[in-house]
Amino acid sequence: MASICVFCASSPGIEESYLKLAAEVGARIGDGGHQLVSGGGRVSMMGEVAAAARAHGARTLGVIPRHLVDYEVADTDSDRLVVVETMRERKAVMDAHADAFLVLPGGIGTLEEFFEVWTAGSLGMHPKPVIVLDPDGFYAPLWQFVESLIERGFVRTAAWQQLRRVDCVEAAFALI
């Protein structure tokens, strides 16, 4: 059993296909006997992955800043909901409880979390896999940019090779 930290969108109004992807990931977490570590929200993709994980038998750990609890977006159905003061504390708790990181489509918060764990892994600060699940090319412009950074010498090829990029749920879980 792995404890899988999922980074994904918490924004309302996104395409239905992304909500379905999140639910599929959550179901796979539960069916595989894994635990979900999430940002502790109950909205959008974050809420879908948590609800589906629980519906399929997974335990869920949500970590949320108090500021977001006040907005009434906390996943109060989590098996364990940890309320912290800052986003930095949130990430530290999530990282400490994760065996692997799975990145789904998302916005600036998702990107910030993704880049932090990818950077730390590339620097040897943790051995945990960082996997990006991108079934529809959502991250294609980012990959083009990162490749240009490699060409210019700003990103090491080894860091790029360490990142796992897949296009289906089954491939993502094969790497965990």
Order of alpha helices (4+ residues) and beta strands (2+ residues): beta-alpha-beta-alpha-beta-alpha-beta-alpha-beta-alpha-beta-alpha-alpha-beta-alpha
